[in-house]
Each structure stands twice: as structure tokens, then as C-alpha cells.
């Protein structure tokens, strides 16, 4: 620790479509949904994170809630900047006369364009960061899982987030080949909303769809320990009156099938692009899964059956990317894969 270390604050940010996590001093200090509530007339930010999420789907004409990130990239520049600024403020323990200069490592999807990359960097700089480095999500996930990414052996990582699914083959501190598809947790929610509308004539919101996915979500209709049925409330499309129905995991597995098939196809596509020597390594080590989507019941078994390889789910998959970003922050100038 240097004499003037208090003037610099180092933070690692997992800027996700669904959730944003900030790590400071090796601890997760902020874990909030990536959503803001805005006053339409003044443009003022009313709430960020959990508070804004509680308003989502329940607002009147003067308030709108929006997600600044879509498919892993910034869709609304001003809202993203305001959200990052507010979340950085949440990390402050006490008010300071001299706000410290920020040193940040941010993770980004591997399939991002240069323009989208620039938008992330600019948002962070506008929010007060003096030094910004970027790291690709699958690389951060691999570090967070505990893989030695600098070794000359191949590993494949699947990171299923809110907006994108990232599949990457990693060796020697770099991404050898990768596949990034815009099918992930948000698409699962959309599938559930559509299924409830078609099969049960009931309209539900995003928050209810998310609850169904967490409580009874499944990737296969044959589970060893099936979750109990869930009571769901929504609006009857025929009568317009609120009603309650019961949903089981087999129905959810049926409605998610199409999206999961796309993820399986992307995994096979990434494996096809893998050089033969790395493919031999991957056969020995298996596939690693991280991100919130890895928690979907039976998904690991389904991908394992498709690829005929063992699938390992990261310990605490929701925080694996954030953990890896935190480790990258500690090795700010040593890791060759941090994008300047």
C-alpha cells in the first residue's frame, strides 16, 4: 500500500444485462438489478437497482423503468452512466472531501463490437473512472471458476447471463475461439410469458416470469428431484379478471426447449472451431458453466448428453464472472488479456 493509496479506489464491475455486481477489496459490495426508474418530465433518476426493480411493471405515466443494457451492451447511454455512477456511490462508506480517482476493470461480452466497447468505456469515464480496462466475460468466468488461464492447456467455458450466452475456448491467456449468441435468461423469461399467454390465456409480467424460472424452471422434463408446483397470478385474457393457476416444471421445460436448443447448437459450433490439440484437452477436463443460466435445473445434464462430455457448474455461478473480474483487477498490469 502506497502513501497516497487512499486517493485511488480500485473496483471491479460485472456490468450485466440483468444484474450488476461491484467488487471492492475482494468483497462483493454491490449486487443490484441493472435497472433505473426515471421521472419522464424532468429526466431525473428516481431509483436504481432493487428499488427500481420494485417499481418495474407498476409505474404510472410520469415514471418509466428501463434497463440501460440490452443483450450485454449499452442501449441507453445516459441511463447507463447514471446507473454506474449511482452504484459506485453505493460502495462509499463515508463522505470524502477528496473523492478518490477510480481504477476500474469492467467485463464485456466477447462478441461485442468496437462501437459497443467504446460506449462501455465512455460510460465508465463519464461516471468518474480515471483508468479503465476491459475483460471479456468468458475469460473473467474462467478466472472466477479457478482455471489457470495462462497455462497451455485448453478449457471451454459457457457463461449464460441475462442478455447473452458466451461460449469460449481459452488457452495461454487468450480466447482461441468463441461463440456469442443473444439467447439467455431474458429470452427464457420471454418464452415463459408467451407460453402462459398461449396455453393458459393468462397475462403475466417480467417479474412473475423470472419467479417461475427460478422456482420451477427446468431444461428437461425428467428431473430426479422435481420442484413443487408453483401458484401463479396474472390477468385472465378472456375475462380481464385476475386469476391464479398452477404451473409445473414440465411445462416450463417444454416452453424453454427452443431457446436451450439454440444454446446447445452454439456449444457444438464452438467445439467444431476448436483446434484438435485443444479439443483433446477439453475432452479430459470437460465443460465449465457459469452465470445465472447455469442454475437452470437439468441444463448441465442436457448439455452433457449432447456433447458426451462431463459438465461442471461453477461454485456460486452468479458471482463467478465478478470474482474473476476482481482477480483481474489485482493483476491490473500483469494479465495480457486486459484490454487497455
N, C-alpha and C positions, 0 to 999 in steps of 0.2 A: 504493500500500500504506500503510495507516494504522499508527499506532504500536502499536495493540492488535490488528492483523490476525491475529497468531498465536493469539488467543483465539477466532477464528471459523474454522471449516473449511467450505468450500463443496464440496458433492458433487452430482453429477447421477446419478440412478439410473434405469436402464431395467429396471423390475420385470416380467419376462416369465414366462409360464407355464412355458416350457422352460428359459430361461437368464436370469440376472440380470447386468447389467453396471453397473459403477460408474466414473464419470469424476471424476478429481480433478486439478486443474492441467492441464487439456487432455489428459490421458493416461488410457487405459483401465487402471485399477489392479486391478480385479476383474472376472473373466469366468468365472462358475461356473454349473453347472446349478442350477435352482431346486428343490432337494430337500433334505430333512433326514432324518437317522436318529435315532430316539428309543428310549430304553430304556422298554419298556412298564410295568415295575414301578415305576420311580422317576419316570418322565416327563422324565428328563434328556436333553438333546440330546447325542448321541454324536458326530455328524459332520454337516457341512454342505457342499453343493456337490459337488465331484469325488469326495471321499472317500465321501460318502453315495451317490453315483451308482454307485460300485464295489460297494456293498453291495446295491443295488436288485435285487430278484428272487432274492437269495441268502441271505436272513436266516433265523434260527431264531425260535422262538416268543417270545423275550424282546425281540427288536428288530423295530421296524417302520420302513419308509421311507415317507415321504409327501411329496406335493407340496402346499405350502401354498396355491398358486394354481391355480385351475381356470377355464378359459375367460377368462383375463386378469384375473380378480378374486380377492380373497382368500376362500378356502374355509375355512381353519383359522387363526383369528386369532392364537392363541398361537404356533403353529409359524411363522407369517409374521413375527411380531415377533422371535422367536428367530433366524430366518434373517437378517433385515435387520440385527439387532444384530451377529451373527457376521461378516457380510460387511463391515459398517462397520469392525469391528475389524481385518479383513484389510488395510484401507487405511492403518493406523497404521504408521509407520516405526519409531518408538521410543516407549517408555512415557513418559507425561507426568503430572506431579503434578496439573496443572490440565487435565482433559480439555476440549478446545475445544467451544464451542457450535456445533451443526451447522445449516447453512443448506442446504436440500435442494430440488431440483426433481425430481419423480417423474413418469414418464409413465404414463398410464392409457388404456384403450380408449375410443373416442369414444361407444360405445353403453352406457356404464356408468350405473347408477342412482345417485341421491343417497346411498342407504344404502351401496352398494359404494364410492363415492367417500370417504365418511366413514371406512369401515373401513381404506382405504389410508392416509388422513391420520392416523388414530389409531395404526395400527401404527408409522408413522414417528416420531410423537411419543413413543410408549412406548419406542421404540428409542433415544431421546435427541435427536431433532431439535427445535430451538427455533423454527425458521421453515420452513414447508413450502409450496411452490407446486406445483400440478399442471399438466401439459400433456398434451393429447390425442396419442395415438400417431401418427396420420397427419400432424399438424402438426409433431411432432418429426422424423418421417421426411422431410417436405418440406424442413425446415431442414437436416437432415443430408445430403440429396441435393445441396443447394446452390441451391434455388429461393428467390428473393426473395419471401417470403410476404406482405410488406406492399404489394407492387405491385398495381395494379387490374386485373391480368390473371389469368385462371383457369388452374388446374393441377389435374390429378387424380392422386391417389397411391393405390396399392394396397400395403398393408402386411400381408404374410402371416406371422403369428407362429406360436407353438405352440398357443395356445388360440383365438385369434380372427383373422379376416381383416377388416381395416378398409379401407374404400374411401371417400375423401373428396375433395370438390371444394373447393379452397382459393382465396380471393381476399381482398385487403385485410386480411390478418392475422386472418382468421376462417374457420371451416368453413361454407360456404354450404349444402351438403347432404352427408349421409354415410350410409353403409350399413355396419353392423357385423354380421357373421354368425359364429356359433360353429362354423365349419368351418375347420380349419387343420392345422398339422403333426401334432398329436396324433391327429386323425382319419385322416390318411394312414397313421400307424403302425397304428391300429386296423383299417383296411381291409386292410393287408398281413397282419396276424395272422390275420384272418378268411379271407383268400384262401388262405393257406398251410394252414389247417386244412381248408378245403373241397376245394381242388384237389389238395393233396399229402398229406393226412392226417398233417400234422406240426404239433406244437405248438411255437411259439416265443415268447420273451418280448419286452417292450418295447424292450430294448436291441438285440436282434437285428433287430427291425423297423426301428428307427432306422438301423442299419447298412445294411440293404437299401435303405432310402430314399436314403441318402447315396451309396452305391456304385453302385446300378443304378436309382435312381428316375428316372422319366420321365413326362411328361404326354401324350406322343404315341408311337405305335408306329413312327413313321418319323423316325429321327434321322440327321443327317449323320455324326456321329462317335459311334457307339454304344459304350457302356462294355462291357468284357468281362463274361462271365457270372460270377456270384458263388456260391461254395460256402457253403451254409447248413447249420448244425447245429441239431437240435431233437429232440423226443421223438416217436417214431412212435406214433400214436394206436391202431393195431391191435395192435402187439406190446409197446408200452411201453418199447422199447429205443431209445437214442439213435441217430440216423441222419443221414446227410449227403445233401443234394440240391443240384442246380444251378439257379439262378434267373437268368432273363434280363430285360432292361429291358422287353421287350414284354409280359411277364406283369404286371409292376408297373404299366405304363401302363394295362393292362386293368382292374386292380383299383382304381386311383385315379380312374378315369373319372367315377364318380358324384359324388365329392366335388368334383372340378375343375369339373364341370358346374354345381354349386351356386355356386361362386365366379364362374364366367362369368355366371350369371344375376344375381348381386348387382352385378357391374360394369355390366351393361346397365341394371339397375334404378336405379343411381346416376346413370348418364348420362341416363336418362329424366327424372329430377328436376331436372337442371341447367338453369338459365335460359339462353335462346338466345344471349345475348351471350357468356356464359362458355363455352358449347358451341362457339362459333366459335373462341375462344382455344384450347380443348383440341384441336380438330381440327388446329390449327397446331403445337402443342407436343407432342402425343401423350400417352401414359400412362407414369407413372413407377412402378416397382416396387421395394419394399424388403422387409426381413425374410428370415428363413431360407428360407421357402417360395419366394422368388424364384429360389433356386438350383436348383429342380427343373428338370431338363433339358427343354427344349421348351415350358415353360409360357408364356414370353413370345411364342413363335410362335403358340401356340394362342389366347391372348387377342387377339393382333394380328389373327389370321384372323377371330375372332368379331366384333371391334369395327371392323375395317377401318381401324385406326389404328396408327401405329408405337408400339412398347413399348420403353422404356428401362429397363434394370436398373441400380440404383444401384451405385456403386463400393463394394465391401465391404458388401453389403446387410445382413449380420448385425449390423453396427455402426452402420448409418445412423441408427436411432432414438436410440441412445446418443449419437452425435455431435451430433445436433440438440438433445438434452436438455442437453448440455454447453454449446452455444452459447446456449441459452435461459437457462442459469444465469448466464452472463456478463452478460446483459441482463435481470437479475432484475426491475428496476422499469421497464424501458422497453417490453417487449413487452406489448401489451394482452391477448393471449390466454392469459397465465399465470393460472390460476385461484387466487385467494387463499384 
